[in-house]
Amino acid sequence: MRNQTITVAVFGASGYSGEELLRILLKHRHVTISAITSRQYAGQPVSTVFPRFAETGLQFSKPDVEAIAEQIDVAFLSLPHGLASEYAEPLLRKGVKVIDISADFRLRDITIYEKYYACAHPAPDVLKQAVYGLPEIYRATIKTAQLVACAGCYPTSIIVPAAPLLAAGLFHTDSLVACSMSGVSGAGRKVDLPYIFPECNESIRPYGVVGHRHLPEIEQELTAAAGGQTVTMNFIPHLAPVNRGIHSTIILRPKASLSEERLHEIWRDAYGGEPFVRVLPLGELADTKHVTLSNMVEIGLRFDPHTGNVVVSSAIDNLTKGAAGQAVQCMNLVCGLPETTALDVLG
């Protein structure tokens, strides 16, 4: 499709991830947006929700899968878990390529999905078609996928820096810790008391410290990176009083003493040619302000001689690399386009 126009639809376009998808897709030189859907705002112009897109002439429509599928090559699903699968199945039957930002198709084990999401998996047969959407690790399989299950925001911030280190076999896999902080937009665009400004401002608080839904996704991918050796982790997410951005601090216990230079070498070997991974110089740690509005993952580390542990620091924009940017990166791969198309913004 390199020289063709790709016609797309965004299902669930009125949320924060939907807004970010529109921001990126509207400047994508190979994309035409055919439909943006919202049950709440169907029939209303996009400016009702996002005034900055007023000049685009876009209008929200009802999510009529059968009608929309006839007009598009690619569908982005920016929908809650449990709902995305209702759209993925009929779209796939129509030959539409599906890029899903929800969690419905990320977990390979249905029993784990049902444990953490407290419901039966909505489309177990479709799950078999899904490719995990983290291009830095699954680029080759994404290129031929019909259904891409984009990696979650917290998982991206943890898997990207930790996977090459675990793949090297230099760390214990039974005692990882990840302490992460996310901007309030990670909770979605909704009116809910814990997320309104007076409740979030001047406040940092943990949540979901036991059984967070992103934990099995992180462990699944890090276990694969470790060659099948089971990875277990304490994952401790926090809500931070900023609009967007995720910072993760990851603690890994080496099997033997390691130098920072050796660990940087592992990262450089894994990510030296990656357009969206920034390996920081020795001694520097990640900062969310350096990645805001970009598709970049910024990573750094320090070795702590006091404990013998390695402290990894990473930062992403939760709405870009953690959601919409990652989705467009995957679409570019699926459609045979340069991976950085419409994403080559420094932030």
C-alpha positions in Angstrom: 0.0 0.0 0.0 3.0 2.3 -0.1 1.7 4.4 -2.9 -2.0 4.1 -2.1 -4.4 5.9 0.1 -5.4 3.9 3.2 -9.0 4.5 4.3 -9.5 4.1 8.0 -12.2 4.4 10.6 -11.7 5.1 14.3 -14.3 3.3 16.5 -14.6 5.1 19.9 -13.1 8.4 18.6 -14.4 10.7 21.4 -12.0 9.5 24.1 -8.5 10.7 24.8 -6.9 7.9 22.7 -9.4 8.6 20.0 -8.4 12.3 20.0 -4.7 11.3 19.8 -5.4 9.0 16.9 -7.1 11.8 15.1 -4.2 14.2 15.8 -1.8 11.7 14.2 -3.9 10.4 11.4 -4.9 13.8 10.2 -1.3 14.5 9.3 -0.6 11.0 7.9 0.0 11.5 4.2 -1.2 8.1 3.2 -4.4 8.1 5.3 -8.0 9.2 4.6 -10.3 9.1 7.6 -13.7 7.7 6.4 -15.5 7.4 9.7 -15.2 8.3 13.4 -17.8 6.7 15.7 -19.3 7.6 19.0 -22.7 6.4 20.3 -22.9 9.5 22.5 -22.1 12.1 19.9 -23.4 10.4 16.7 -24.6 13.0 14.1 -22.6 15.8 15.7 -19.5 17.5 14.3 -16.1 16.5 15.7 -15.8 20.1 17.0 -18.5 19.3 19.6 -15.9 17.4 21.5 -12.6 18.5 20.0 -12.9 22.1 18.7 -9.3 22.1 17.4 -10.4 19.6 14.6 -13.3 21.9 13.5 -11.8 22.6 10.1 -11.6 18.9 9.2 -15.3 18.6 8.6 -15.4 15.2 10.3 -18.6 14.1 12.0 -19.3 11.4 14.5 -21.4 8.5 13.3 -23.1 5.5 14.9 -20.7 2.5 15.0 -22.5 0.6 12.1 -19.9 -2.0 11.4 -21.5 -3.5 8.3 -21.8 -0.1 6.6 -18.4 1.2 7.7 -16.5 -2.0 6.8 -17.4 -1.5 3.1 -15.6 1.8 3.0 -12.3 1.1 4.8 -9.0 -0.8 4.8 -8.1 -0.5 8.4 -10.2 0.0 11.6 -8.8 1.4 14.9 -10.7 0.2 18.0 -10.4 2.7 20.8 -13.0 1.0 23.0 -13.3 -0.4 26.5 -12.3 -4.1 27.1 -15.1 -6.5 26.3 -16.6 -4.1 23.7 -13.8 -4.1 21.2 -14.3 -7.8 20.3 -17.8 -7.1 19.2 -16.4 -5.0 16.4 -13.2 -6.9 15.7 -15.0 -10.1 14.7 -17.3 -8.7 12.0 -14.6 -6.4 10.7 -12.2 -9.2 10.2 -14.9 -11.2 8.4 -15.2 -8.3 6.0 -11.4 -8.4 5.3 -10.7 -5.2 7.3 -7.4 -5.1 9.1 -8.0 -4.3 12.8 -5.7 -2.4 15.1 -7.1 -2.8 18.7 -6.0 -0.5 21.5 -8.2 -2.3 24.1 -7.1 -5.3 26.2 -9.4 -7.9 24.6 -6.7 -9.7 22.6 -3.4 -9.0 24.5 -3.5 -12.0 26.8 -2.9 -15.4 25.2 -4.3 -17.4 28.1 -8.0 -17.1 28.3 -8.1 -18.3 31.9 -5.8 -15.4 32.9 -8.0 -12.9 31.0 -11.0 -14.2 32.8 -9.3 -14.0 36.2 -8.1 -10.4 35.8 -11.1 -9.0 33.9 -13.7 -11.0 35.9 -15.6 -12.0 32.8 -15.6 -14.7 30.1 -13.5 -13.9 27.1 -15.8 -12.3 24.5 -14.1 -13.8 21.4 -11.8 -16.8 22.1 -11.7 -17.8 18.4 -10.6 -14.4 17.3 -7.9 -14.3 20.0 -6.0 -16.9 18.0 -5.5 -14.5 15.2 -4.1 -11.7 17.3 -0.5 -10.5 17.2 0.9 -8.6 20.2 1.4 -5.0 19.0 4.9 -4.0 20.3 6.9 -3.3 17.1 10.3 -3.3 18.9 9.8 -7.0 19.6 7.2 -8.3 17.2 7.8 -6.3 14.1 8.0 -9.3 11.7 4.7 -10.8 12.8 2.9 -7.5 12.9 3.7 -6.9 9.2 1.5 -9.9 8.2 -1.2 -9.5 10.9 -4.9 -9.1 10.3 -5.5 -8.3 14.0 -3.0 -6.4 16.1 -3.5 -6.1 19.8 -1.5 -3.0 20.7 0.5 -3.3 23.9 -0.8 -1.4 26.9 0.7 1.8 28.2 2.2 0.6 31.5 3.4 -2.6 29.9 5.1 -0.7 27.1 7.1 1.4 29.6 8.2 -1.8 31.4 8.6 -4.4 28.6 10.8 -2.3 26.3 13.6 -1.7 28.8 13.4 -5.0 30.7 12.9 -7.5 27.8 16.5 -7.4 26.4 18.0 -7.5 29.9 16.0 -10.6 30.8 16.7 -12.2 27.4 20.4 -12.0 28.2 19.8 -14.4 31.1 21.7 -12.2 33.6 18.8 -11.6 36.1 16.6 -13.5 38.5 13.1 -13.7 37.3 11.2 -14.2 40.5 11.6 -10.9 42.2 11.1 -8.0 39.8 9.5 -4.7 41.0 8.0 -2.0 38.8 6.8 1.2 40.4 5.0 3.3 37.8 3.3 6.7 37.7 0.7 7.7 35.1 -0.9 11.0 34.1 -4.6 11.3 34.8 -5.5 10.9 31.1 -4.7 7.2 31.6 -8.0 6.8 33.4 -9.9 7.8 30.2 -12.2 10.7 29.3 -14.9 10.5 31.9 -16.5 12.4 34.7 -15.5 10.4 37.8 -14.8 11.9 41.3 -11.3 10.4 41.9 -10.1 11.9 38.6 -11.4 15.5 38.7 -8.9 18.3 39.2 -9.4 19.0 42.9 -8.9 15.3 43.7 -5.8 14.8 41.6 -4.0 18.1 42.0 -1.3 18.1 44.8 -1.8 14.3 45.1 0.2 11.2 44.2 -1.5 8.0 45.2 -1.1 4.3 44.4 -3.9 2.1 43.1 -4.4 -1.4 41.9 -1.3 -2.6 43.8 -2.6 -6.1 44.0 -4.1 -7.7 40.8 -3.8 -4.8 38.4 -5.0 -5.8 34.9 -1.8 -4.9 33.3 0.3 -7.2 35.5 -0.4 -10.5 33.5 0.4 -8.7 30.2 3.7 -7.6 31.6 4.6 -11.0 33.0 3.5 -12.8 29.8 5.8 -10.8 27.6 8.8 -10.7 30.0 8.4 -14.5 30.5 8.6 -14.9 26.7 11.7 -12.6 26.7 13.3 -14.7 29.4 13.0 -17.8 27.2 10.0 -19.2 28.9 11.4 -18.8 32.5 8.5 -17.6 34.5 8.7 -13.9 35.5 6.9 -12.7 38.6 6.6 -9.0 39.5 5.3 -6.6 42.0 3.6 -3.9 39.9 2.8 -0.8 41.8 1.0 1.9 39.7 0.4 5.4 40.9 -1.8 8.3 39.7 0.3 11.5 39.2 -1.1 15.1 38.9 -0.1 15.6 35.3 -2.2 15.2 32.1 -0.1 12.7 30.3 3.0 10.6 30.6 4.2 7.5 32.3 7.4 7.0 34.3 8.4 3.4 35.4 11.1 2.5 37.8 12.0 -1.2 37.5 14.2 -3.1 40.0 16.0 -6.2 38.7 18.3 -8.5 40.8 21.3 -9.7 38.8 22.7 -13.2 39.2 26.2 -11.8 39.4 27.7 -8.3 39.5 27.2 -6.3 36.3 28.6 -3.1 35.0 26.4 -0.3 33.6 28.5 -0.4 30.5 27.6 -4.1 29.9 23.9 -3.4 30.3 24.1 -0.4 28.0 25.7 -2.7 25.4 22.8 -5.0 25.7 20.4 -2.2 25.0 22.4 -0.8 22.2 22.5 -4.3 20.5 18.7 -4.6 20.9 17.7 -1.0 20.1 20.5 0.6 18.2 18.4 0.9 15.1 15.1 1.6 16.7 13.5 4.9 15.7 11.4 5.1 18.9 13.8 4.0 21.6 16.1 6.5 23.1 18.9 4.9 25.2 20.2 7.6 27.5 23.9 8.1 28.2 25.4 6.4 31.2 24.3 8.0 34.4 21.1 9.6 33.0 17.6 8.6 33.9 14.3 9.1 32.0 12.0 12.1 32.3 8.4 12.3 30.9 8.9 15.9 29.8 11.3 14.6 27.1 8.7 12.3 25.5 5.4 14.2 25.7 3.5 14.2 22.4 6.1 11.8 20.9 6.2 8.1 20.1 9.5 7.7 22.0 10.5 5.4 24.8 13.3 6.9 26.8 15.3 4.5 29.0 18.2 4.8 31.4 19.7 2.8 34.3 22.0 2.7 37.3 23.7 -0.1 39.1 23.3 0.2 42.9 26.3 -1.2 44.6 24.6 -1.0 48.0 21.9 -3.5 47.2 23.5 -5.1 44.1 20.3 -4.4 42.1 19.9 -2.6 38.8 17.5 0.4 38.7 15.9 1.0 35.3 14.1 4.2 34.5 11.8 4.6 31.5 9.3 7.3 30.2 6.6 7.3 27.6 3.6 9.4 26.6 0.7 7.2 27.7 -1.5 8.5 24.9 1.1 8.3 22.1 3.5 5.4 22.5 1.2 4.0 25.1 -1.9 4.0 22.8 -2.5 5.9 19.6 1.1 6.3 18.4 1.8 2.7 18.9 -1.4 1.9 17.0 -0.3 4.0 14.0 3.2 2.5 14.2 1.6 -0.9 13.9 -0.7 0.2 11.0 2.3 1.5 9.1 3.9 -1.9 9.4 0.7 -3.8 8.5 0.3 -1.6 5.4 3.9 -1.7 4.2 4.7 1.9 5.0 7.8 3.4 6.5 7.3 2.8 10.2 7.9 6.4 11.3 5.2 7.9 8.9 3.3 10.6 10.8 5.2 9.8 14.0 8.5 11.5 13.4 7.8 14.2 15.9 10.3 14.9 18.7 7.6 16.0 21.2 
